[in-house]
Amino acid sequence: MKKLLSLIVITTAISCSGSKVGVSQDNSNPSKYMNSITADELKTHLYIVASDEMEGRETGSAGQKRAGEYMINQYKKEGIGFPKGATSFYQAVPAAFLNKNSRQKLNDSENIWAYIEGSEKPDEVLVISAHYDHVGVKNGNVYNGADDDGSGTVALLEIAQAFQKAKKEGHGPKRSILFLHVTGEEHGLLGSQYYSENPLFPVANTITDINIDMIGRRDKEHANTNNYVYLIGADRLSSDLNTICMEANDMYIKMDLDLKYNDPKDPNHFYERSDHYNFAKFGIPSVFLFNGVHADYHQKSDTPDKIEYDALTKRAQLAFTIAWELANRENRPVVDKK
């Protein structure tokens, strides 16, 4: 009897253990983790990233490197490491590359990357990008670049923190996520060009780029509300990606998704003017979140006190919910357009 009972217990234990293999965690609701992205934390980060100490974060400058060190320390604090296959948080972008098509005299710079590995499809990678450079110091004035693109930079920090919190609670992303802070955007999308031409993960394995560039203010077209964001490029290569963006907003955020600048005939050509474009050129579905241009764009007056932190929070949360769906859905977005 004892031998039979022991056999039953052992068999049951093996059966229960085996049943856990390959079981997919339920990642159907991102609300808890979305709400960990807060205005207070975004503001704390931005007052540092866009401070005078960072000297306008000119590409390759000492101030930009200080900003990069701050960002890396935040990732370390959260227990988020650098990607598999890399030796540090930096992808070196040499001055020879940055200056090759112009008479600029930029110093060596770096893209900064952090990484959360997927639990079920780790070889498929979602990129979330923002540029952390700005235009530096002019005539003794620091151009802080709080909105451009300090807002996107700190949004990445908060989005990564939210995904890491989910992972610690057993709801880590099923696909891998690369948080990519690119350099040299202000000089011609150079950091993202360098990454796209020298990718750490194969282009074929990169499912989407979500690019965040200027999400902390409002433009004159929305003088009476900040409850909007321009959605650009989501439908250019993938009808799936467009649907995902719309549904994430409808379910969780409920902002006005303004498609004005998504028009291929838009004379501003914003689709071609930020870092997602270097991913789209390689056939990777890409979406750009943007608040539009305002009077402080590329002025010394683009300072953290002018950021509308409620709007920044909602837009960062939208990016997170889009990323959550992309990282956890059964199939990657289909590329069905050219």
Residue, then its C-alpha position, 0 to 999 in steps of 0.5 A: m500500500k505504501k509503495l502504491l501510494s508513493l508511486i501515485v504521489i511521484t506520478t502526480a508530481i511529475s504530471c503537475s511539473g510537466s503541465k507547467v512546461g510551455v504554459s503561457q502566462d496570461n498577459s491580457n491586461p496591462s492596466k496595472y503596469m501602465n499605471s506605474i508610469t507616473a507624471d511624478e517619475l517622468k518629471t523627476h527624470l526630465y528635470i535631470v536629463a534636460s538640466d543645464e548640467m547636460e549642456g544641451r546633449e549635443t552629439g558626442s559632447a560631455g553633457q550628452k555622455r553625462a545624460g547617458e550615464y544617468m539613463i544607464n544608472q536608472y536601468k541598473k537600478e531597475g535590474i535591466g541589463f544590456p542586450k544579449g550579444a553586447t558587452s555594455f550598454y553602449q553601441a559605439v557610433p564613431a565620429a567617422f560615421l557621424n561626419k562622413n556626409s558633412r563638414q561637421k566635426l562631431n566627436d565619437s558618440e554612442n547609442i544606448w541600449a537596454y533589454i528585457e528578454g522574451s519568455e516565449k519568443p525571445d528571438e523576436v525583438l520589439v524596438i522602442s526608440a527615442h533620441y537622447d541628443h539635442v543641439g547643445v549650447k549656442n552663444g552661451n545659452v543651453y538648449n535643454g531640449a526638454d520636449d525634443d527629445g527629453s520627453g521621449t527619453v524619459a518615457l523609455l525609462e518609465i516604459a522599461q520600468a513598467f515592463q520590468k515590474a511585470k516581469k518580476e510579477g510573472h508577466g514578462p513580455k513574451r517577445s524580447i524588447l530593446f529599449l534604444h536611445v539613439t544619438g545624432e538625430e538632430h544631425g540627420l537621424l545618424g544614430s538610428q541609421y547606424y543601428s539599422e545598418n549595424p543591428l545587434f539583432p537581425v532585421a528579419n527578427t525585428i518585428t516593429d519599431i515604436n519611436i517616441d519623439m516630442i510627446g510633452r507639449r501641445d501645438k497650436e492646432h490643439a490649443n484647447t486640449n492636450n488629450y491628443v497625439y499624432l500617430i504617424g506611419a502605423d499603416r504605411l507597412s502593416s495594417d496590423l500595426n495600425t489596428i493595434c495602435m487604434e485598439a490600444n488607445d480605444m481600450y486603455i487611453k482614449m486620446d484623440l489620435d490625430l492622423k494629419y501628419n500621416d498623410p503621404k502628401d504631408p508637406n512637413h514630411f514628418y514620417e521621414r524626419s525621425d528615427h523610425y524611418n531608418f527601420a521602415k526603410f528596411g521593411i520593419p513596421s514602424v510608428f511615430l508618436f509626436n505632439g507636433v511643433h510648438a514655439d519653443y521647438h529648437q529654442k533655448s526656451d524648450t525647458p522642463d517647466k513647460i512640459e505638460y506632464d499629464a499629457l506626457t504620462k498619457r502618451a507614454q502609457l499609450a506607447f506602453t500599451i501598444a508595446w505590450e500588445l506587440a510583445n505578447r500577441e500570438n503573431r507578429p504584425v504582418v507586413d502587407k504594404k509597400 
